[in-house]
């Protein structure tokens, strides 16, 4: 995964966690929503990283 994409996932996860922490004093449903969105965002980052690594390894095996 490139540096730009890694930075995007890091910043978006921090923003979602910050929104969840701010919304604690307002509404529990917002906290749950932001928490679930953050978990999905982090999971999507890991899935994308694995797919890109698998694609890169598959291309190098065919050339060898």
Order of alpha helices (4+ residues) and beta strands (2+ residues): alpha-alpha
